[in-house]
Amino acid sequence: MSQKHKDRFIQFRKEEIANAIAKSKLKLQKNNYFEEQKQLPWYKRRLYINIFFSSLSLIIIIGLLLIAFFIGKTF
């Protein structure tokens, strides 16, 4: 191998190690975030989960009201 190839290989390995370190830090940050979310009460957790469950509850309530309306209308 020529010196040029060795230099490229060394640079590639340095970048690979830097990427592995960055990936590890990101994974650690995600784990810390999820641990913090678990410690919060349910109503302070992630917004999209709360929106999903509140819309699901709203759909169930509307469905029950429609069923009650049709039952009341037939009797």
MMTF fields as JSON, N, C-alpha, C and O atoms, coordinates in Angstrom:
{
  "mmtfVersion": "1.0.0",
  "mmtfProducer": "UNKNOWN",
  "numBonds": 299,
  "numAtoms": 300,
  "numGroups": 75,
  "numChains": 1,
  "numModels": 1,
  "chainsPerModel": [1],
  "groupsPerChain": [75],
  "chainIdList": ["A"],
  "bondAtomList": [4, 2, 8, 6, 12, 10, 16, 14, 20, 18, 24, 22, 28, 26, 32, 30, 36, 34, 40, 38, 44, 42, 48, 46, 52, 50, 56, 54, 60, 58, 64, 62, 68, 66, 72, 70, 76, 74, 80, 78, 84, 82, 88, 86, 92, 90, 96, 94, 100, 98, 104, 102, 108, 106, 112, 110, 116, 114, 120, 118, 124, 122, 128, 126, 132, 130, 136, 134, 140, 138, 144, 142, 148, 146, 152, 150, 156, 154, 160, 158, 164, 162, 168, 166, 172, 170, 176, 174, 180, 178, 184, 182, 188, 186, 192, 190, 196, 194, 200, 198, 204, 202, 208, 206, 212, 210, 216, 214, 220, 218, 224, 222, 228, 226, 232, 230, 236, 234, 240, 238, 244, 242, 248, 246, 252, 250, 256, 254, 260, 258, 264, 262, 268, 266, 272, 270, 276, 274, 280, 278, 284, 282, 288, 286, 292, 290, 296, 294],
  "bondOrderList": [1, 1, 1, 1, 1, 1, 1, 1, 1, 1, 1, 1, 1, 1, 1, 1, 1, 1, 1, 1, 1, 1, 1, 1, 1, 1, 1, 1, 1, 1, 1, 1, 1, 1, 1, 1, 1, 1, 1, 1, 1, 1, 1, 1, 1, 1, 1, 1, 1, 1, 1, 1, 1, 1, 1, 1, 1, 1, 1, 1, 1, 1, 1, 1, 1, 1, 1, 1, 1, 1, 1, 1, 1, 1],
  "groupList": [{"groupName": "MET", "atomNameList": ["N", "CA", "C", "O"], "elementList": ["N", "C", "C", "O"], "formalChargeList": [0, 0, 0, 0], "bondAtomList": [1, 0, 2, 1, 3, 2], "bondOrderList": [1, 1, 2], "singleLetterCode": "M", "chemCompType": "L-PEPTIDE LINKING"}, {"groupName": "SER", "atomNameList": ["N", "CA", "C", "O"], "elementList": ["N", "C", "C", "O"], "formalChargeList": [0, 0, 0, 0], "bondAtomList": [1, 0, 2, 1, 3, 2], "bondOrderList": [1, 1, 2], "singleLetterCode": "S", "chemCompType": "L-PEPTIDE LINKING"}, {"groupName": "GLN", "atomNameList": ["N", "CA", "C", "O"], "elementList": ["N", "C", "C", "O"], "formalChargeList": [0, 0, 0, 0], "bondAtomList": [1, 0, 2, 1, 3, 2], "bondOrderList": [1, 1, 2], "singleLetterCode": "Q", "chemCompType": "L-PEPTIDE LINKING"}, {"groupName": "LYS", "atomNameList": ["N", "CA", "C", "O"], "elementList": ["N", "C", "C", "O"], "formalChargeList": [0, 0, 0, 0], "bondAtomList": [1, 0, 2, 1, 3, 2], "bondOrderList": [1, 1, 2], "singleLetterCode": "K", "chemCompType": "L-PEPTIDE LINKING"}, {"groupName": "HIS", "atomNameList": ["N", "CA", "C", "O"], "elementList": ["N", "C", "C", "O"], "formalChargeList": [0, 0, 0, 0], "bondAtomList": [1, 0, 2, 1, 3, 2], "bondOrderList": [1, 1, 2], "singleLetterCode": "H", "chemCompType": "L-PEPTIDE LINKING"}, {"groupName": "ASP", "atomNameList": ["N", "CA", "C", "O"], "elementList": ["N", "C", "C", "O"], "formalChargeList": [0, 0, 0, 0], "bondAtomList": [1, 0, 2, 1, 3, 2], "bondOrderList": [1, 1, 2], "singleLetterCode": "D", "chemCompType": "L-PEPTIDE LINKING"}, {"groupName": "ARG", "atomNameList": ["N", "CA", "C", "O"], "elementList": ["N", "C", "C", "O"], "formalChargeList": [0, 0, 0, 0], "bondAtomList": [1, 0, 2, 1, 3, 2], "bondOrderList": [1, 1, 2], "singleLetterCode": "R", "chemCompType": "L-PEPTIDE LINKING"}, {"groupName": "PHE", "atomNameList": ["N", "CA", "C", "O"], "elementList": ["N", "C", "C", "O"], "formalChargeList": [0, 0, 0, 0], "bondAtomList": [1, 0, 2, 1, 3, 2], "bondOrderList": [1, 1, 2], "singleLetterCode": "F", "chemCompType": "L-PEPTIDE LINKING"}, {"groupName": "ILE", "atomNameList": ["N", "CA", "C", "O"], "elementList": ["N", "C", "C", "O"], "formalChargeList": [0, 0, 0, 0], "bondAtomList": [1, 0, 2, 1, 3, 2], "bondOrderList": [1, 1, 2], "singleLetterCode": "I", "chemCompType": "L-PEPTIDE LINKING"}, {"groupName": "GLU", "atomNameList": ["N", "CA", "C", "O"], "elementList": ["N", "C", "C", "O"], "formalChargeList": [0, 0, 0, 0], "bondAtomList": [1, 0, 2, 1, 3, 2], "bondOrderList": [1, 1, 2], "singleLetterCode": "E", "chemCompType": "L-PEPTIDE LINKING"}, {"groupName": "ALA", "atomNameList": ["N", "CA", "C", "O"], "elementList": ["N", "C", "C", "O"], "formalChargeList": [0, 0, 0, 0], "bondAtomList": [1, 0, 2, 1, 3, 2], "bondOrderList": [1, 1, 2], "singleLetterCode": "A", "chemCompType": "L-PEPTIDE LINKING"}, {"groupName": "ASN", "atomNameList": ["N", "CA", "C", "O"], "elementList": ["N", "C", "C", "O"], "formalChargeList": [0, 0, 0, 0], "bondAtomList": [1, 0, 2, 1, 3, 2], "bondOrderList": [1, 1, 2], "singleLetterCode": "N", "chemCompType": "L-PEPTIDE LINKING"}, {"groupName": "LEU", "atomNameList": ["N", "CA", "C", "O"], "elementList": ["N", "C", "C", "O"], "formalChargeList": [0, 0, 0, 0], "bondAtomList": [1, 0, 2, 1, 3, 2], "bondOrderList": [1, 1, 2], "singleLetterCode": "L", "chemCompType": "L-PEPTIDE LINKING"}, {"groupName": "TYR", "atomNameList": ["N", "CA", "C", "O"], "elementList": ["N", "C", "C", "O"], "formalChargeList": [0, 0, 0, 0], "bondAtomList": [1, 0, 2, 1, 3, 2], "bondOrderList": [1, 1, 2], "singleLetterCode": "Y", "chemCompType": "L-PEPTIDE LINKING"}, {"groupName": "PRO", "atomNameList": ["N", "CA", "C", "O"], "elementList": ["N", "C", "C", "O"], "formalChargeList": [0, 0, 0, 0], "bondAtomList": [1, 0, 2, 1, 3, 2], "bondOrderList": [1, 1, 2], "singleLetterCode": "P", "chemCompType": "L-PEPTIDE LINKING"}, {"groupName": "TRP", "atomNameList": ["N", "CA", "C", "O"], "elementList": ["N", "C", "C", "O"], "formalChargeList": [0, 0, 0, 0], "bondAtomList": [1, 0, 2, 1, 3, 2], "bondOrderList": [1, 1, 2], "singleLetterCode": "W", "chemCompType": "L-PEPTIDE LINKING"}, {"groupName": "GLY", "atomNameList": ["N", "CA", "C", "O"], "elementList": ["N", "C", "C", "O"], "formalChargeList": [0, 0, 0, 0], "bondAtomList": [1, 0, 2, 1, 3, 2], "bondOrderList": [1, 1, 2], "singleLetterCode": "G", "chemCompType": "PEPTIDE LINKING"}, {"groupName": "THR", "atomNameList": ["N", "CA", "C", "O"], "elementList": ["N", "C", "C", "O"], "formalChargeList": [0, 0, 0, 0], "bondAtomList": [1, 0, 2, 1, 3, 2], "bondOrderList": [1, 1, 2], "singleLetterCode": "T", "chemCompType": "L-PEPTIDE LINKING"}],
  "groupTypeList": [0, 1, 2, 3, 4, 3, 5, 6, 7, 8, 2, 7, 6, 3, 9, 9, 8, 10, 11, 10, 8, 10, 3, 1, 3, 12, 3, 12, 2, 3, 11, 11, 13, 7, 9, 9, 2, 3, 2, 12, 14, 15, 13, 3, 6, 6, 12, 13, 8, 11, 8, 7, 7, 1, 1, 12, 1, 12, 8, 8, 8, 8, 16, 12, 12, 12, 8, 10, 7, 7, 8, 16, 3, 17, 7],
  "groupIdList": [1, 2, 3, 4, 5, 6, 7, 8, 9, 10, 11, 12, 13, 14, 15, 16, 17, 18, 19, 20, 21, 22, 23, 24, 25, 26, 27, 28, 29, 30, 31, 32, 33, 34, 35, 36, 37, 38, 39, 40, 41, 42, 43, 44, 45, 46, 47, 48, 49, 50, 51, 52, 53, 54, 55, 56, 57, 58, 59, 60, 61, 62, 63, 64, 65, 66, 67, 68, 69, 70, 71, 72, 73, 74, 75],
  "secStructList": [7, 7, 2, 2, 2, 2, 2, 2, 2, 2, 2, 2, 2, 2, 2, 2, 2, 2, 2, 2, 2, 2, 2, 2, 2, 2, 2, 2, 2, 2, 2, 2, 2, 2, 2, 2, 2, 2, 2, 1, 7, 4, 4, 4, 1, 7, 2, 2, 2, 2, 2, 2, 2, 2, 2, 2, 2, 2, 2, 2, 2, 2, 2, 2, 2, 2, 2, 2, 2, 2, 2, 2, 2, 2, 7],
  "xCoordList": [0.842, 0.0, 0.88, 1.918, 0.422, 1.182, 0.803, -0.152, 1.563, 1.327, -0.036, -0.709, -0.427, -1.708, -2.866, -3.808, -2.802, -3.847, -3.878, -4.947, -2.694, -2.623, -3.257, -3.986, -2.965, -3.539, -5.061, -5.772, -5.547, -6.999, -7.635, -8.692, -6.982, -7.507, -7.524, -8.49, -6.453, -6.4, -7.493, -8.154, -7.682, -8.732, -10.109, -10.979, -10.307, -11.581, -11.844, -12.958, -10.82, -10.984, -11.285, -12.098, -10.639, -10.908, -12.364, -13.028, -12.857, -14.251, -15.209, -16.255, -14.851, -15.684, -15.775, -16.85, -14.664, -14.657, -15.457, -16.206, -15.309, -16.064, -17.564, -18.355, -17.959, -19.374, -19.896, -21.028, -19.085, -19.502, -19.678, -20.612, -18.794, -18.916, -20.176, -20.905, -20.444, -21.639, -22.905, -23.873, -22.901, -24.055, -24.292, -25.435, -23.223, -23.332, -23.886, -24.728, -23.414, -23.915, -25.396, -26.158, -25.812, -27.216, -28.085, -29.172, -27.608, -28.352, -28.477, -29.531, -27.42, -27.446, -28.428, -29.15, -28.46, -29.406, -30.843, -31.708, -31.104, -32.454, -32.869, -33.999, -31.957, -32.27, -32.56, -33.481, -31.779, -32.03, -33.385, -34.109, -33.733, -35.021, -36.169, -37.132, -36.079, -37.157, -37.252, -38.349, -36.127, -36.157, -36.815, -37.581, -36.517, -37.156, -38.657, -39.446, -39.054, -40.475, -41.204, -42.352, -40.557, -41.195, -41.418, -42.358, -40.571, -40.69, -41.774, -42.252, -42.166, -43.199, -44.572, -44.768, -45.53, -46.903, -47.451, -46.925, -48.495, -48.987, -49.43, -49.321, -49.932, -50.456, -49.35, -49.63, -48.121, -47.02, -46.078, -45.037, -46.427, -45.55, -45.646, -46.249, -45.067, -44.966, -46.318, -47.339, -46.299, -47.516, -48.275, -49.497, -47.597, -48.322, -49.02, -50.051, -48.487, -49.181, -50.462, -51.505, -50.384, -51.573, -52.633, -53.823, -52.21, -53.163, -53.812, -55.019, -53.037, -53.576, -54.632, -55.727, -54.313, -55.257, -56.477, -57.574, -56.301, -57.467, -58.384, -59.605, -57.827, -58.675, -59.354, -60.504, -58.669, -59.273, -60.439, -61.493, -60.254, -61.327, -62.509, -63.664, -62.216, -63.282, -64.075, -65.3, -63.417, -64.102, -64.99, -66.114, -64.499, -65.302, -66.531, -67.625, -66.367, -67.503, -68.532, -69.731, -68.086, -69.021, -69.749, -70.953, -69.037, -69.676, -70.734, -71.826, -70.436, -71.42, -72.63, -73.759, -72.404, -73.527, -74.406, -75.632, -73.789, -74.574, -75.379, -76.538, -74.78, -75.5, -76.671, -77.771, -76.433, -77.509, -78.611, -79.79, -78.251, -79.247, -80.125, -81.349, -79.51, -80.292, -81.138, -82.247, -80.642, -81.445, -82.632, -83.75, -82.385, -83.477, -84.482, -85.669, -84.045, -84.94, -85.851, -86.995, -85.365, -86.17, -87.201, -88.212, -86.981, -87.95, -88.84, -89.707],
  "yCoordList": [-1.19, 0.0, 1.243, 1.316, 2.187, 3.427, 4.293, 4.009, 5.33, 6.23, 6.918, 7.184, 7.196, 7.863, 6.978, 7.469, 5.687, 4.758, 4.607, 4.515, 4.582, 4.483, 5.708, 5.593, 6.877, 8.111, 8.114, 8.515, 7.665, 7.588, 6.607, 6.88, 5.467, 4.463, 4.994, 4.787, 5.678, 6.256, 7.305, 7.353, 8.141, 9.162, 8.505, 8.96, 7.45, 6.725, 6.159, 6.263, 5.559, 4.981, 6.073, 5.865, 7.236, 8.349, 8.798, 9.024, 8.926, 9.322, 8.262, 8.586, 6.999, 5.909, 5.936, 5.732, 6.185, 6.27, 7.479, 7.385, 8.613, 9.815, 9.578, 10.019, 8.888, 8.574, 7.63, 7.778, 6.666, 5.738, 6.472, 6.184, 7.416, 8.203, 9.052, 9.125, 9.699, 10.53, 9.684, 10.107, 8.502, 7.606, 7.171, 7.096, 6.889, 6.485, 7.62, 7.392, 8.844, 10.002, 10.228, 10.532, 10.082, 10.259, 9.209, 9.517, 7.972, 6.903, 7.177, 6.938, 7.671, 8.009, 9.146, 9.115, 10.151, 11.259, 10.768, 11.197, 9.873, 9.334, 8.551, 8.68, 7.738, 6.968, 7.887, 7.629, 8.961, 9.918, 10.587, 10.784, 10.938, 11.575, 10.644, 11.076, 9.37, 8.437, 8.172, 7.975, 8.163, 7.991, 9.196, 9.04, 10.399, 11.601, 11.579, 11.983, 11.11, 11.051, 10.059, 10.296, 8.952, 7.956, 8.496, 8.081, 9.412, 9.953, 11.02, 11.311, 11.604, 12.639, 12.007, 10.839, 12.776, 12.262, 12.084, 12.665, 11.29, 10.922, 12.124, 12.104, 13.179, 14.319, 15.279, 16.224, 15.071, 15.927, 15.219, 15.766, 14.038, 13.284, 13.833, 14.882, 13.14, 13.62, 14.043, 13.396, 15.121, 15.752, 14.861, 14.755, 14.223, 13.468, 12.248, 11.827, 11.67, 10.545, 11.04, 10.394, 12.195, 12.758, 13.134, 12.904, 13.703, 14.064, 12.811, 12.8, 11.762, 10.519, 9.928, 9.589, 9.801, 9.184, 10.067, 9.552, 11.388, 12.249, 12.184, 12.199, 12.113, 11.987, 10.621, 10.519, 9.575, 8.252, 8.261, 7.687, 8.903, 9.006, 9.784, 9.424, 10.851, 11.656, 10.841, 10.951, 10.042, 9.194, 8.176, 7.927, 7.592, 6.624, 7.296, 6.732, 8.492, 9.217, 9.552, 9.379, 10.026, 10.352, 9.1, 9.142, 7.991, 6.728, 6.304, 5.892, 6.397, 6.036, 6.961, 6.511, 8.246, 9.182, 8.86, 8.933, 8.506, 8.143, 6.869, 6.782, 5.893, 4.654, 4.953, 4.436, 5.796, 6.155, 6.919, 6.724, 7.781, 8.536, 7.601, 7.736, 6.656, 5.747, 4.792, 4.444, 4.365, 3.518, 4.307, 3.795, 5.557, 6.402, 6.744, 6.896, 6.866, 7.214, 6.04, 6.255, 4.807, 3.649, 3.289, 2.667, 3.658, 3.311, 4.455, 4.322],
  "zCoordList": [0.0, 0.0, 0.0, 0.658, -0.751, -0.783, 0.419, 1.142, 0.599, 1.733, 1.592, 2.588, 0.376, 0.127, 0.593, 1.216, 0.298, 0.714, 2.225, 2.827, 2.834, 4.29, 4.952, 5.938, 4.392, 4.943, 4.811, 5.732, 3.662, 3.467, 4.45, 5.018, 4.641, 5.561, 6.994, 7.727, 7.385, 8.734, 8.903, 9.94, 7.893, 7.958, 8.026, 8.769, 7.264, 7.295, 8.682, 9.195, 9.296, 10.639, 11.664, 12.565, 11.538, 12.456, 12.339, 13.351, 11.112, 10.899, 11.424, 11.985, 11.241, 11.728, 13.258, 13.822, 13.913, 15.377, 15.843, 16.815, 15.162, 15.527, 15.362, 16.196, 14.296, 14.092, 15.165, 15.626, 15.564, 16.622, 17.943, 18.69, 18.237, 19.47, 19.425, 20.414, 18.285, 18.156, 18.283, 18.915, 17.692, 17.779, 19.219, 19.671, 19.93, 21.331, 22.186, 23.054, 21.94, 22.692, 22.415, 23.334, 21.163, 20.811, 21.486, 21.975, 21.512, 22.17, 23.662, 24.25, 24.272, 25.695, 25.966, 26.963, 25.087, 25.241, 25.123, 25.886, 24.174, 24.019, 25.255, 25.727, 25.78, 26.982, 28.161, 28.936, 28.304, 29.383, 29.212, 30.188, 27.972, 27.71, 28.085, 28.718, 27.703, 28.01, 29.506, 30.028, 30.198, 31.652, 32.32, 33.271, 31.822, 32.367, 32.099, 32.953, 30.92, 30.587, 31.48, 31.855, 31.827, 32.685, 34.09, 34.767, 34.537, 35.88, 35.979, 37.076, 34.861, 34.879, 35.067, 34.732, 35.606, 35.661, 34.244, 33.295, 34.104, 32.771, 31.957, 30.731, 32.61, 31.855, 31.414, 30.676, 31.837, 31.409, 30.442, 30.08, 30.033, 29.132, 27.72, 27.494, 26.794, 25.416, 24.856, 25.09, 24.127, 23.642, 22.663, 22.766, 21.725, 20.705, 21.284, 20.758, 22.35, 22.993, 23.648, 23.551, 24.319, 24.949, 23.913, 24.129, 22.806, 21.756, 21.184, 20.939, 20.969, 20.425, 21.347, 20.898, 22.631, 23.556, 23.812, 24.023, 23.796, 23.981, 22.761, 22.916, 21.554, 20.367, 20.338, 19.911, 20.78, 20.867, 21.856, 21.581, 22.992, 23.981, 23.42, 23.647, 22.687, 22.089, 21.067, 21.02, 20.263, 19.285, 19.994, 19.56, 21.073, 21.835, 22.429, 22.387, 22.98, 23.568, 22.501, 22.723, 21.355, 20.269, 19.811, 19.558, 19.703, 19.313, 20.315, 19.922, 21.588, 22.613, 22.583, 22.776, 22.345, 22.244, 21.035, 21.122, 19.916, 18.734, 18.975, 18.568, 19.625, 19.946, 20.868, 20.672, 21.881, 22.807, 22.082, 22.379, 21.142, 20.389, 19.557, 19.558, 18.849, 18.016, 18.856, 18.452, 20.003, 20.89, 21.426, 21.487, 21.816, 22.317, 21.233, 21.524, 20.013, 18.912, 18.548, 18.144, 18.683, 18.302, 19.364, 19.038, 20.622, 21.67, 22.019, 22.882]
}
